[in-house]
Amino acid sequence: MYTPAEYLFFRTVQKANDREFWFRLADFVAFHEFKIQSVGIVLEFLGLAEQTDNGWAANYRLMTIIAEQLARRPRQNGKVKVTQEDRDVLEVIYRLAVEIDLGYCDDGAEDIEAANWCWNVLAALGFVEKREGKHGGFKPTPQLKRLVREKIKEISAQPVIKMQSAK
C-alpha cells in the first residue's frame, strides 16, 4: 500500500509519460523500476522528492507545484526553440543527480529513455517546455535553472574532506 505522497509521485510519473493504461499501480512501478528510479533521483536532486521504503514520494514542495499546475490555466506557447545549451543544461542535471553521462550512451539505451522520462515529468510540472517533432527536445525554464543554481550553491557550500596520504 502506498502513502498519499508515494501515490502522487508514481501517478505523476505515469501521467507525464503517457502510461495511464496500467490498472495496478504496483505493476507499473515494478515494470518501470529503472526509469522511475532515475526520475526519483533527479527530483530528489532538485529538492522535489524523497526516497521511501516503497520507492519515492512527493515532498511538500512537489505537492505545492502540482497543486499550482492544476490551478493554473494552460498556456498556449508559441514554437519552442531548443538550443544545444538547453540540452547541455539537462544533461548536466542528469549527470549530477544520477551520475551517468548521457553523452556516452547509445540512442536506444535504457539511460536515454530514463532521462526522457525525467524530462517528461519536469515538463508536466512546468520546469521544461517540450518541443514536438523530428528535432524535439526540452527547454529548461527559468524556474528550473533557479532550482539548479540553488542546488549547486548548496553543494559548493558543503565542506570538502581532504584525504590524507598514507605515510
Secondary structure, 3 states (H helix, E strand, C coil): CCCHHHHHHHHHHHHHCCCCCCCCHHHHHHHCHHHHHHHHHHHHHCCCEEEECCEEEECHHHHHHHHHHHHCCCCCCCCCCCCHHHHHHHHHHHHHHHCCCHHHCCCCCHHHHHHHHHHHHHHHCCCEEEECCCCCEEEECHHHHHHHHHHHHHHHHCCCCCCCCCC
